[in-house]
Amino acid sequence: MVFSTEPAWGDIDEAFVQEYQNAVVYSDREQETILHEGAVRLLPNGWVELPSGRFLSPNAVHHIDTYSERES
C-alpha cells in the first residue's frame, strides 16, 4: 500500500481561500483600530495572511472590509 506525504486537504483548502487586493482589516467594531490595509488572503481556518508572510489571528480580527478596484 502506498501513502501520500501530501496532506489530503491541501488542494481542497485552496479552493476555500479568499483573496482580496484592496481590503482593510479592523480589530474593533468601531473601526478605530486598523491592523492592515491592502492585499490579504483569508484562509479557511480564519487566519488572515498578509503579503509580508505574516498572519493575523482570527481572535485579533473583528472584521474585514473589502473594496473593488473601482471604489478606491
N, CA, C and O atoms as CSV, one atom per row, in Angstrom:
chain,resi,resn,atom,element,x,y,z
A,1,MET,N,N,0.845,-1.175,0.000
A,1,MET,CA,C,0.000,0.000,0.000
A,1,MET,C,C,0.893,1.243,0.000
A,1,MET,O,O,1.911,1.282,0.692
A,2,VAL,N,N,0.509,2.247,-0.774
A,2,VAL,CA,C,1.286,3.479,-0.888
A,2,VAL,C,C,0.509,4.618,-0.223
A,2,VAL,O,O,-0.692,4.776,-0.442
A,3,PHE,N,N,1.208,5.401,0.585
A,3,PHE,CA,C,0.605,6.547,1.247
A,3,PHE,C,C,1.265,7.822,0.738
A,3,PHE,O,O,2.479,7.870,0.538
A,4,SER,N,N,0.468,8.829,0.536
A,4,SER,CA,C,0.993,10.111,0.073
A,4,SER,C,C,1.555,10.896,1.242
A,4,SER,O,O,1.032,10.831,2.355
A,5,THR,N,N,2.617,11.634,0.986
A,5,THR,CA,C,3.183,12.515,2.006
A,5,THR,C,C,2.507,13.879,2.002
A,5,THR,O,O,2.739,14.690,2.898
A,6,GLU,N,N,1.673,14.135,0.998
A,6,GLU,CA,C,0.943,15.398,0.899
A,6,GLU,C,C,-0.343,15.316,1.713
A,6,GLU,O,O,-0.993,14.271,1.717
A,7,PRO,N,N,-0.731,16.398,2.409
A,7,PRO,CA,C,-1.982,16.369,3.165
A,7,PRO,C,C,-3.184,16.216,2.233
A,7,PRO,O,O,-3.225,16.798,1.149
A,8,ALA,N,N,-4.137,15.439,2.668
A,8,ALA,CA,C,-5.319,15.165,1.852
A,8,ALA,C,C,-6.164,16.409,1.635
A,8,ALA,O,O,-6.832,16.525,0.608
A,9,TRP,N,N,-6.147,17.337,2.577
A,9,TRP,CA,C,-6.996,18.520,2.485
A,9,TRP,C,C,-6.303,19.685,1.799
A,9,TRP,O,O,-6.930,20.727,1.607
A,10,GLY,N,N,-5.039,19.558,1.424
A,10,GLY,CA,C,-4.279,20.665,0.846
A,10,GLY,C,C,-4.940,21.305,-0.353
A,10,GLY,O,O,-5.091,22.526,-0.393
A,11,ASP,N,N,-5.339,20.506,-1.335
A,11,ASP,CA,C,-5.960,21.052,-2.540
A,11,ASP,C,C,-7.357,21.587,-2.258
A,11,ASP,O,O,-7.775,22.586,-2.843
A,12,ILE,N,N,-8.064,20.932,-1.376
A,12,ILE,CA,C,-9.426,21.377,-1.047
A,12,ILE,C,C,-9.380,22.702,-0.311
A,12,ILE,O,O,-10.199,23.583,-0.571
A,13,ASP,N,N,-8.424,22.855,0.613
A,13,ASP,CA,C,-8.299,24.109,1.360
A,13,ASP,C,C,-8.097,25.297,0.439
A,13,ASP,O,O,-8.686,26.355,0.661
A,14,GLU,N,N,-7.274,25.145,-0.593
A,14,GLU,CA,C,-7.003,26.247,-1.519
A,14,GLU,C,C,-8.269,26.705,-2.239
A,14,GLU,O,O,-8.374,27.868,-2.627
A,15,ALA,N,N,-9.220,25.810,-2.417
A,15,ALA,CA,C,-10.476,26.177,-3.072
A,15,ALA,C,C,-11.293,27.133,-2.214
A,15,ALA,O,O,-12.141,27.860,-2.730
A,16,PHE,N,N,-11.040,27.138,-0.896
A,16,PHE,CA,C,-11.803,27.987,0.011
A,16,PHE,C,C,-11.061,29.248,0.432
A,16,PHE,O,O,-11.599,30.054,1.192
A,17,VAL,N,N,-9.842,29.430,-0.047
A,17,VAL,CA,C,-9.079,30.647,0.255
A,17,VAL,C,C,-9.693,31.810,-0.503
A,17,VAL,O,O,-9.968,31.708,-1.699
A,18,GLN,N,N,-9.907,32.918,0.199
A,18,GLN,CA,C,-10.444,34.121,-0.436
A,18,GLN,C,C,-9.327,35.163,-0.478
A,18,GLN,O,O,-8.704,35.459,0.541
A,19,GLU,N,N,-9.085,35.709,-1.653
A,19,GLU,CA,C,-8.044,36.717,-1.818
A,19,GLU,C,C,-8.674,38.059,-2.170
A,19,GLU,O,O,-9.562,38.145,-3.018
A,20,TYR,N,N,-8.195,39.101,-1.503
A,20,TYR,CA,C,-8.686,40.464,-1.751
A,20,TYR,C,C,-7.486,41.370,-1.976
A,20,TYR,O,O,-6.542,41.357,-1.186
A,21,GLN,N,N,-7.513,42.148,-3.036
A,21,GLN,CA,C,-6.413,43.055,-3.346
A,21,GLN,C,C,-6.535,44.384,-2.612
A,21,GLN,O,O,-5.531,45.058,-2.381
A,22,ASN,N,N,-7.742,44.762,-2.249
A,22,ASN,CA,C,-7.984,46.056,-1.625
A,22,ASN,C,C,-8.898,45.845,-0.421
A,22,ASN,O,O,-10.121,45.810,-0.562
A,23,ALA,N,N,-8.303,45.704,0.762
A,23,ALA,CA,C,-9.070,45.417,1.966
A,23,ALA,C,C,-8.531,46.213,3.150
A,23,ALA,O,O,-7.383,46.657,3.156
A,24,VAL,N,N,-9.387,46.380,4.145
A,24,VAL,CA,C,-8.993,46.990,5.413
A,24,VAL,C,C,-9.387,46.014,6.510
A,24,VAL,O,O,-10.540,45.593,6.594
A,25,VAL,N,N,-8.417,45.655,7.354
A,25,VAL,CA,C,-8.639,44.699,8.437
A,25,VAL,C,C,-8.721,45.486,9.745
A,25,VAL,O,O,-7.792,46.212,10.100
A,26,TYR,N,N,-9.833,45.337,10.454
A,26,TYR,CA,C,-10.065,46.055,11.708
A,26,TYR,C,C,-10.023,45.107,12.898
A,26,TYR,O,O,-10.360,43.929,12.780
A,27,SER,N,N,-9.607,45.632,14.042
A,27,SER,CA,C,-9.604,44.826,15.264
A,27,SER,C,C,-10.772,45.162,16.176
A,27,SER,O,O,-10.936,44.538,17.225
A,28,ASP,N,N,-11.593,46.147,15.788
A,28,ASP,CA,C,-12.720,46.531,16.637
A,28,ASP,C,C,-13.932,46.904,15.796
A,28,ASP,O,O,-13.814,47.245,14.619
A,29,ARG,N,N,-15.097,46.831,16.425
A,29,ARG,CA,C,-16.348,47.120,15.732
A,29,ARG,C,C,-16.450,48.584,15.336
A,29,ARG,O,O,-17.065,48.909,14.320
A,30,GLU,N,N,-15.864,49.458,16.115
A,30,GLU,CA,C,-15.948,50.901,15.870
A,30,GLU,C,C,-15.069,51.357,14.705
A,30,GLU,O,O,-15.132,52.519,14.305
A,31,GLN,N,N,-14.266,50.473,14.168
A,31,GLN,CA,C,-13.358,50.756,13.063
A,31,GLN,C,C,-12.337,51.833,13.408
A,31,GLN,O,O,-11.967,52.650,12.565
A,32,GLU,N,N,-11.887,51.820,14.663
A,32,GLU,CA,C,-10.885,52.790,15.098
A,32,GLU,C,C,-9.461,52.234,14.983
A,32,GLU,O,O,-8.507,52.991,14.804
A,33,THR,N,N,-9.327,50.919,15.085
A,33,THR,CA,C,-8.006,50.301,15.047
A,33,THR,C,C,-7.856,49.474,13.777
A,33,THR,O,O,-8.493,48.433,13.619
A,34,ILE,N,N,-7.005,49.952,12.879
A,34,ILE,CA,C,-6.738,49.258,11.618
A,34,ILE,C,C,-5.492,48.397,11.803
A,34,ILE,O,O,-4.439,48.889,12.209
A,35,LEU,N,N,-5.625,47.112,11.504
A,35,LEU,CA,C,-4.494,46.202,11.595
A,35,LEU,C,C,-3.705,46.129,10.294
A,35,LEU,O,O,-2.493,45.913,10.305
A,36,HIS,N,N,-4.407,46.313,9.160
A,36,HIS,CA,C,-3.734,46.205,7.863
A,36,HIS,C,C,-4.613,46.829,6.792
A,36,HIS,O,O,-5.840,46.761,6.862
A,37,GLU,N,N,-3.975,47.438,5.799
A,37,GLU,CA,C,-4.656,47.930,4.601
A,37,GLU,C,C,-3.914,47.389,3.392
A,37,GLU,O,O,-2.685,47.435,3.338
A,38,GLY,N,N,-4.659,46.877,2.424
A,38,GLY,CA,C,-4.046,46.351,1.210
A,38,GLY,C,C,-4.497,44.934,0.934
A,38,GLY,O,O,-5.593,44.531,1.325
A,39,ALA,N,N,-3.646,44.181,0.260
A,39,ALA,CA,C,-3.976,42.817,-0.144
A,39,ALA,C,C,-3.945,41.879,1.061
A,39,ALA,O,O,-3.091,42.004,1.938
A,40,VAL,N,N,-4.894,40.933,1.090
A,40,VAL,CA,C,-4.942,39.908,2.130
A,40,VAL,C,C,-5.459,38.603,1.538
A,40,VAL,O,O,-6.115,38.589,0.496
A,41,ARG,N,N,-5.149,37.514,2.221
A,41,ARG,CA,C,-5.715,36.198,1.900
A,41,ARG,C,C,-6.414,35.704,3.150
A,41,ARG,O,O,-5.795,35.604,4.209
A,42,LEU,N,N,-7.697,35.393,3.040
A,42,LEU,CA,C,-8.464,34.853,4.152
A,42,LEU,C,C,-8.450,33.331,4.020
A,42,LEU,O,O,-8.995,32.778,3.065
A,43,LEU,N,N,-7.825,32.666,4.980
A,43,LEU,CA,C,-7.668,31.222,4.939
A,43,LEU,C,C,-8.896,30.527,5.527
A,43,LEU,O,O,-9.615,31.130,6.324
A,44,PRO,N,N,-9.149,29.274,5.152
A,44,PRO,CA,C,-10.341,28.565,5.627
A,44,PRO,C,C,-10.413,28.427,7.148
A,44,PRO,O,O,-11.504,28.285,7.700
A,45,ASN,N,N,-9.275,28.466,7.828
A,45,ASN,CA,C,-9.270,28.335,9.280
A,45,ASN,C,C,-9.477,29.674,9.991
A,45,ASN,O,O,-9.429,29.732,11.220
A,46,GLY,N,N,-9.708,30.761,9.224
A,46,GLY,CA,C,-9.978,32.066,9.809
A,46,GLY,C,C,-8.775,32.976,9.922
A,46,GLY,O,O,-8.933,34.171,10.174
A,47,TRP,N,N,-7.585,32.450,9.744
A,47,TRP,CA,C,-6.390,33.282,9.810
A,47,TRP,C,C,-6.308,34.154,8.566
A,47,TRP,O,O,-6.765,33.765,7.491
A,48,VAL,N,N,-5.721,35.340,8.719
A,48,VAL,CA,C,-5.562,36.282,7.614
A,48,VAL,C,C,-4.078,36.358,7.288
A,48,VAL,O,O,-3.258,36.691,8.145
A,49,GLU,N,N,-3.740,36.045,6.033
A,49,GLU,CA,C,-2.353,36.089,5.594
A,49,GLU,C,C,-2.077,37.420,4.903
A,49,GLU,O,O,-2.823,37.842,4.020
A,50,LEU,N,N,-0.996,38.072,5.319
A,50,LEU,CA,C,-0.597,39.345,4.736
A,50,LEU,C,C,0.473,39.103,3.671
A,50,LEU,O,O,1.128,38.061,3.691
A,51,PRO,N,N,0.665,40.051,2.736
A,51,PRO,CA,C,1.677,39.881,1.686
A,51,PRO,C,C,3.091,39.681,2.233
A,51,PRO,O,O,3.930,39.084,1.559
A,52,SER,N,N,3.363,40.168,3.432
A,52,SER,CA,C,4.692,40.018,4.032
A,52,SER,C,C,4.953,38.597,4.511
A,52,SER,O,O,6.078,38.263,4.881
A,53,GLY,N,N,3.914,37.754,4.506
A,53,GLY,CA,C,4.064,36.396,5.003
A,53,GLY,C,C,3.611,36.243,6.447
A,53,GLY,O,O,3.575,35.133,6.978
A,54,ARG,N,N,3.270,37.342,7.072
A,54,ARG,CA,C,2.770,37.291,8.448
A,54,ARG,C,C,1.300,36.905,8.447
A,54,ARG,O,O,0.616,36.994,7.427
A,55,PHE,N,N,0.826,36.473,9.620
A,55,PHE,CA,C,-0.557,36.058,9.768
A,55,PHE,C,C,-1.210,36.816,10.919
A,55,PHE,O,O,-0.573,37.107,11.931
A,56,LEU,N,N,-2.487,37.129,10.746
A,56,LEU,CA,C,-3.282,37.724,11.812
A,56,LEU,C,C,-4.234,36.660,12.339
A,56,LEU,O,O,-4.920,35.987,11.570
A,57,SER,N,N,-4.266,36.521,13.644
A,57,SER,CA,C,-5.111,35.522,14.290
A,57,SER,C,C,-6.585,35.879,14.140
A,57,SER,O,O,-6.936,37.058,14.119
A,58,PRO,N,N,-7.451,34.874,14.035
A,58,PRO,CA,C,-8.894,35.152,13.997
A,58,PRO,C,C,-9.360,35.869,15.262
A,58,PRO,O,O,-10.355,36.593,15.226
A,59,ASN,N,N,-8.661,35.680,16.375
A,59,ASN,CA,C,-9.022,36.357,17.619
A,59,ASN,C,C,-8.685,37.843,17.586
A,59,ASN,O,O,-9.279,38.624,18.330
A,60,ALA,N,N,-7.749,38.244,16.741
A,60,ALA,CA,C,-7.324,39.637,16.659
A,60,ALA,C,C,-8.169,40.441,15.678
A,60,ALA,O,O,-8.242,41.665,15.777
A,61,VAL,N,N,-8.806,39.754,14.732
A,61,VAL,CA,C,-9.548,40.428,13.665
A,61,VAL,C,C,-11.035,40.471,13.992
A,61,VAL,O,O,-11.659,39.437,14.232
A,62,HIS,N,N,-11.597,41.683,13.999
A,62,HIS,CA,C,-13.046,41.807,14.195
A,62,HIS,C,C,-13.776,41.641,12.878
A,62,HIS,O,O,-14.731,40.870,12.783
A,63,HIS,N,N,-13.326,42.371,11.852
A,63,HIS,CA,C,-13.919,42.225,10.523
A,63,HIS,C,C,-12.994,42.798,9.458
A,63,HIS,O,O,-12.029,43.505,9.749
A,64,ILE,N,N,-13.328,42.465,8.210
A,64,ILE,CA,C,-12.556,42.922,7.056
A,64,ILE,C,C,-13.520,43.587,6.085
A,64,ILE,O,O,-14.516,42.991,5.675
A,65,ASP,N,N,-13.216,44.821,5.723
A,65,ASP,CA,C,-13.966,45.500,4.664
A,65,ASP,C,C,-13.185,45.339,3.367
A,65,ASP,O,O,-11.980,45.587,3.322
A,66,THR,N,N,-13.874,44.925,2.323
A,66,THR,CA,C,-13.216,44.766,1.020
A,66,THR,C,C,-13.794,45.768,0.046
A,66,THR,O,O,-14.962,46.145,0.138
A,67,TYR,N,N,-12.965,46.194,-0.885
A,67,TYR,CA,C,-13.362,47.175,-1.881
A,67,TYR,C,C,-12.907,46.710,-3.253
A,67,TYR,O,O,-11.838,46.116,-3.393
A,68,SER,N,N,-13.719,46.980,-4.260
A,68,SER,CA,C,-13.282,46.667,-5.621
A,68,SER,C,C,-12.276,47.728,-6.043
A,68,SER,O,O,-12.204,48.797,-5.436
A,69,GLU,N,N,-11.517,47.443,-7.056
A,69,GLU,CA,C,-10.507,48.386,-7.554
A,69,GLU,C,C,-11.158,49.684,-8.026
A,69,GLU,O,O,-10.526,50.739,-7.979
A,70,ARG,N,N,-12.399,49.625,-8.475
A,70,ARG,CA,C,-13.101,50.818,-8.959
A,70,ARG,C,C,-13.468,51.765,-7.822
A,70,ARG,O,O,-13.574,52.972,-8.036
A,71,GLU,N,N,-13.663,51.235,-6.619
A,71,GLU,CA,C,-14.072,52.064,-5.485
A,71,GLU,C,C,-12.906,52.817,-4.883
A,71,GLU,O,O,-13.118,53.818,-4.197
A,72,SER,N,N,-11.675,52.370,-5.115
A,72,SER,CA,C,-10.530,53.001,-4.458
A,72,SER,C,C,-10.085,54.267,-5.130
A,72,SER,O,O,-9.131,54.902,-4.682
